[in-house]
Amino acid sequence: MEPAKRVLVYLSKENSVLRGAGFLQSITGFFSGSQENTVIVNCGLDQNRFVISDQSFSNSSCVPLQRPAFCPISNITPSQVASLPEEVQSRGVDVGVAVLVQSVNRKVLLTRRSKSLSIFPNVWVPPGGHIESGEQLLEAGLRELQEETGLKLHHGSVTWSMLGLWESAFPPLLSRGLPRRHHIVAYLLVLTNDTHQQLQDRLCPDEREVSACAWTDTHLAERIVSAEDGAEDCGKDLSDLPATVGITEVNAGALTHLNCNAATFLNTAPTDGEDVERVSTGTKYALRLWLDTLPRQGW
């Protein structure tokens, strides 16, 4: 079988000709300057290319693009670049899509990635993955949602918008190794008319990718966002949170309802050594953008 064609990032600035982004090129820095970690861009799919531009174009969305201050791509040194294998340096920048499913009672679904995955194992993220050739963003997001969680949502039964873009590298810090993957993740907000319990009853997660699911309310999301990775004061104050958060674990095809220590969701990325169970940095960014939409939704 012929391998699926990868959807890669292409860039245009000041109406320049579209060019594929290089693996070691900071996408955020290309548009914002070397010191800024956030910039407003226009983006969209065009002939199986994910185009990011400083100019609007047909069917583009105007959204924030952000990278972490510790982004390996923007902090890598020339000597570290020289030690990267050529097959890594020539990869280009991949595109992912992640879906924040919001229930009618204002909760969003997070999933814990399986320990067996090679990238970000045991980390909490929204459902998501790659974009297949010929797919649109929502189409890819809903497909990945169904593949990972068993939750099938139809285009006509939801409303959606793009929240923003996140520049992601793995490993997430240079202290934990040189980058092997470089992605732009498009975070989509999908609004349903079902309660989180109605959606929960339809979950059937794929254990190869998902080891647990949790529904996050606005209060927990606010605290997760405050636990900023790389900050001296990470905001890990549990005084106004319940001691535990209800999660659904997947084990040999069976679902078990458990209580997880709330502190787990406030863990931050360690600078070296083994990673810990935590909410990913990009997910914290997406949750902040989600919280910002609530007043516009009338909440």
Steps between C-alpha positions, in 0.01 A plus 500: 500500500631844411577708812265790573618836378603723789336841533782746565526866596558761227579863574448835331599839637438838337343322200810290433480175305389205713790294634503186709606566859834349601517262793730735692308816407304660782158569348406744776832680469461529124195721548563662838875565516745297706391630843120474481324173581151595381378647171173529306505314168267383225483128427313235306525191284576545132562201271624277783729773631442675831568863415595758764527861387504855632235580234143371480416263214202300378332306784776590747451545874664780699628349826781527754813290452712430806811309602633440853789718613708183530415378148791278386477625142559862601767419760712239323869588461712464184696212652177319584373558146820343363437183701144448368473221241429618146179297484368703795611838368330435165161396642311828466232606749200271546142608575274360769144576601360474854134529599363659816154348523280724715184354650184707540576523874840656430750219545774391260647157437866421567669166433814348648731369232605137526833422669602304190493802266836633386402870524363657822407169668279518812423871441150650505387663173179549299429225243682561175760393249613543143311635200461258212540607139180660371346558844376830639585601856167413662479178303844395625422604857171307516663194344779503758245555777308191392813288447642585842189517718220329305302824523335566163384855433343604171594820318142620493438450871785717630630852464871565500776757476876502500642615832865540404826340391771356721861438396605170654826306505590164651680462732346824633823629659859488376610377843313178423651442156522648153173549307377203297156638410376849414127568467250778466187392687166657404265503799131484409209572734200278427171587674242225552142499628567199725593501867838358593326197653315428174832520316674295770249217451608474134874482567688191384870600505767326294742369763792513257477879509294600804542369855247729673242776443387791718248782472646833608281780633589868485634516856745216449594640159585836659729327749664287231572813297654671806751213543730650240783285371841661546377756755660527845160517667299235317177576688464152652262609775233240576321698771188567291494172307350164593764249603419278203375519141278227356651321201413194291788257449523248217633156592477195273199653327311571820424847635551568870399818681773617736601804701832655398699734724414854388867597540579279198323747272715784636834326442744693281753376246824391674814657359684167480462133579180303450181684416204490739127463454379854430296717268710594197621859458308537174183375666536769769520757222187356334309495830583867554367582154187294577439689824530825304212391272249447782390864535436508123292184535285678760638323805 
